[in-house]
Amino acid sequence: MKVTHAREGRRASAFSVRYGKLLQLAESLRKHRDEIVAAAVHDIQFTVKDIAAEVDVSVDRLKMFAEAQPVLEGRRPLGGDGSSVALMLSYNGSTWLNTAITSIYMVGNRVDVKFSSKGSSLSALTESIYKPIFGDAIHFSREKGKDFLERALKAPDVSSIVVFGSDENVLPYEEAVRRSGKKLVFEGPGQDPFIVFEDADLDMAMKDLVASKFYYSGQTCVAPKRIFIHRSVYDEFLQEFQARVRALVVGAPEDVRTDVSPVASTLAVNRIREQLRDAVKRGAKIIQGGDIDGNLIQPTIVRDATDAMLGMQQEVFGPVAFTSPFETKDEVVARAKNNRYGLRAALFGGKEAKEAADELVGESYCHPVPGYTFGKFGTIALNQPRSQSWRGALVTKAVGGYGYSGWIWETVDGSFAIKQGPKLLSIETST
């Protein structure tokens, strides 16, 4: 018993030491706030107000690791002491990325980090902030994404790989992951349904829709993408939605007044252009915006979208809202399920909204599945804004989805397995 207690004491001490470094990081991020804003504006053209808000949220989230201590204390790296986790990050963020990095670090892993090529200035700045605090426990790679992944699959000290990005880019690696015997955790896109029933608090729903749809100019995985409004309130809701969208300030990202700035990905812009053409061709109407100048997309509302349209099937990664009326709960549940992505669903209303939420929600934590599971969602928000439903994401709240929104590939007892559902990177990269 004395040996056991001694080991537990050492592990608790290790957690405390690591948490102390997180507090240093939080303070350093706060001190470098203006530099972070400038780097993110330069690299990805996100607005000053959005980046500044993300710094505040990220600092708060780092401190929340204290709440995770009962769960994480005593855990060890999946590959044993001294092993590493390879982490590939997406471009759509400035400081929330720190939460992903530190969630893996907090259970004792060394972390090999690859920023998106779009974030070169941000990566260099982040590395300069990390080095004095974490030393060589967290390393930043300058490799191309493909080279980084292939090296991680072969490196004996890398126990697992975590990728934030596109399912289209990761799916081709399944066979390579099978051969490696390593664990791969993928966090991917969303085409999230936003459902408003006739008895909903329309003002609450409207505020959340505008805030979450146009945050980062729509370039977030959990932004509302397929907006279903009950037909009895559809016209009323769209009229108010249009008025609020008209009030958004479109402009340069460095202008503190700007709400919507250019989209960082030319691929996303081209996809949106095609989605809008397809919608109009199939009978939908653009009632607000629709203009695209270079990578600047005017905040856009499309009405009368149908499920067959590209904008309802593909991820919409920009400031464009595809809206559609529905008649019954059964109809909207079936339509919400009719998609390859299952990250998050938001519902507003009373009894029927609660019933719909129960039909859409998956399990509380990731679990083995026989194959990719469609029609379920990792996070359900019922009469709750995203700021609440996403609180503590990656720290105390497990996040992730179903279908092609996210998965885990791993070899267990010699057999390849797939898991889906919400997950904590700290838990999945430790034992």
C-alpha angles and dihedrals in degrees: 000000000000090000091049092050091048091053092048089050092053091048092048089050090050090053091050092050092050092046089051088057090051090055089052089050092050091053092046092051089052092050092047094045096119092048091049091050092049093048094048092047089051097045105036106009095234114158124268092238094051095048093046090051091049091054090055093048092047094051089051091047093052089055089051090072085087086070090053094055096099089056100038103036111108096016118131133206114282091236095043131258113333095020124131141224120214111221123192114191132203123235098241101094145049110199106001083077087072089065091058092048096047095043087064093042094050093071093054102269124141107231128218106197128200116189121201114270086243090066103057097132092043091049093051092048092047091050091052089053094047101045099071091046106039104021112196095339088093117040129188118217126212094194126120113264095251092049091047093053095045092049091048091052091055102036110105093210094055109092098179144002127224119196130187110191146066124350088216090062097045104040093073089063095064095101092046090051090049090054093047094052088218129132120253121193115195127194112186149158132324134207091189122194118228109197126192118187123203093255094050125123092256095195092054091048092047095051092050093046095052094043097046099035096054100032106120086006089289094305099132129101092229098048113122107266109166108042114197117188124182109254093235091065099024100105093041092049094047092049091057092040090054092050092052094046090051088058093058114109113234118198151087115352093229092059108099090216095058119112099172124035134172119302112252098219120068088196090058091048092051091048092051091049089055092044091055093047090050092049094052092045090054094050106269121132129228103219098172133028119336097159119125121192111180104308094337110105117188112231102271137198122195119192131200095023117172128213094250092062119105091237090060095045104038126057111268105215102185145049096302124117119201108199131188136177123235134193109202142021093244091052096051094044090053091047093047089053092049097093140084092235126074110173108124138348127196122201132183125193144058134283097344092046089054091049091049091049090053090053094050102043121099127204122307094247135022115281140176115283129187090231140336106320117218129193097041129097131214096215128032121191113195114189087334130117120236091250088067102036092049096045111134094009111177091007111059099348119071112224134186138092153227136267109023094336093091146330147166122239115196143150113238120185090342095310126107113237139184124213127188137185136062116337144175115230089213092059096041094053096047142051 
